[in-house]
Amino acid sequence: MTDLANNLALGFGVALTLHNIVYCLVGALLGTLIGVLPGIGPVTTIAMLLPLTFKLEPTSSLIMLAGIYYGSQYGGSTTAILVNLPGEASSIVTTLDGYQMARQGRAGEALALAALGSFFAGCVGTLLIAASGPPLARLAQQFGPAEYFALMLLGLVASVVMASGSVVKAFAMVFVGVALGLVGTDVDSGAMRYTFGIGELSEGVSFVALAMGLFGIAEILRNLMVQGEQDRSVLDTKVTGLWPSAAVLKEAAPSVLRGTALGSVMGLLPGGGAVLASFAAYAMEKRLAVDPSRFGRGAIEGVAGPESANNAAAQTSFIPMLTLGIPSNAVMALMVGAMIIQGIEPGPEVMTKRPELFWGMVASMWVGNLMLVVINLPLIGIWVSLLRVPYRLMYPAILLFCCIGVYSLNNSTFEVLLAAGFGLLGFALIQWGFEMTPLLLGFVLGPLMEENLRRAMRYAQGDPMVFIERPLSGGLVAASVVLLLVVLLPKIRRRREEVFAE
């Protein structure tokens, strides 16, 4: 307990410096903004801002990127409640009851419940990071190359299981991601591989170009296809009652607690995170309700539970990334990419070699969550005004920022064209029902898996049994095989598809 207090004191000493407070505020504001404006999302925004953060000190840049992620979970509820259009994917469920509450003149109550539930869940999630980080890091320090390879294999298999849609398509995306991650110069032999004679690929596929194309340009194209006219009559009414009564808070409290607990667990799962946490919380609240027919008609639990769950999951998804170096979703994959480009190797050594970065990020999350309550409720009028801006006027600016961000990294027009190509590829894959997250996780983990595979084989003098004979790596490999076999069983596969469809 003393060590935890000392570590948190170090973290707050870093987080409460003036420049880090400013970057935390910028991240929280940007996160709220992109959560409010439909069709952008945290992955796209973080991808766009990655080149800007490379000039910053690593702790400051990661504090800002983290603020964008959990800030978007707050902001996404605003547009979901007011115009029945989720600003962020994890807020889809909030539209079901939040918008009905707004139509009944209870928009202020719904927004307040979303903000307060998110604040509580975010604080609990951050506390879990602080408490579980050191023991997990100590465990990870006992890992050898065989254990890291097995852990990354389990992460990729789990991301396939948690991905919506076809298992075969999810596996295909993982293999494509791994293949793209292996493009470039072989570290051991110095030979070019998979470059097809293109000199610009000698250092590998640009992470920023890939992320910007798949999650920026592709999302713009998709949103231009699906954007339609929304019922915006609620925006013409002044939002009042931004502090719910004691009776409403008492009614919502159990849902907030259940959503926080469920989201905290879901955030740890590879491929899970905020989106699945919000869906799972809504399903749980509906199943536990005395009168399930109230859901979809303005039930308080339908807002409080999912909003708490998605924020708790957003916070706890940092745990495997910071302690093990394993990203659990697309945003964490971008964070890992940002750390690698900054020269920081993700994993347990971050806590021992760069304690100011780890604990500064943890402390900044408490600061950021407090900022977000202030940003979301008093400034609701500004967010309502922004919702009146048509999307067709926003997308050219977003596209321009994407191109500037990619070009500014290496002053390379080739990388801009590469991003455009990945954008078209991503749009086509989305239309065909493929999911992008397994591809990005494969791209980030592929080179790390190859490195640990080679190190493990050298250590074992070419004996592949090293992955089975070592107890920890053997257990992780066995878990991967069992998980794969279970999800391929016809009955389980059908049930899985039914759950995702529902």
Secondary structure, DSSP 8 states (H G I E B T S, - for coil): -HHHHHHHHHHHHHHTSHHHHHHHHHHHHHHHHHHHSTT-HHHHHHHHHHHHHTTS-HHHHHHHHHHHHHHHHHHHHHHHHHHS--SSGGGTTHHHHHHHHHHTT-HHHHHHHHHHHHHHHHHHHHHHHHHHHHHHHHHHTT--HHHHHHHHHHHHHHHHHHSSS-HHHHHHHHHHHHHHHT-EE-TTT--EES-TT-GGGTT---HHHHHHIIIIIHHHHHHHHH------GGGGS-----S--HHHHHHHHHHHHHHHHHHHHHTTSTT-SHHHHHHHHHHHHHHH-S-GGGTTS--THHHHHHHHHHHHHHHHTHHHHHHH----SHHHHHHHHHHHHTT---STHHHHH-HHHHHHHHHHHHHHHHHHHHHHTTTHHHHHHHTTS-HHHHHHHHHHHHHHHHHHHHT-HHHHHHHHHHHHHHHHHHHTT--SHHHHHHHHHHHHHHHHHHHHHHHTTT-TTHHHHSHHHHHHHHHHHHHHHHHHSHHHHHHHHHHHH-
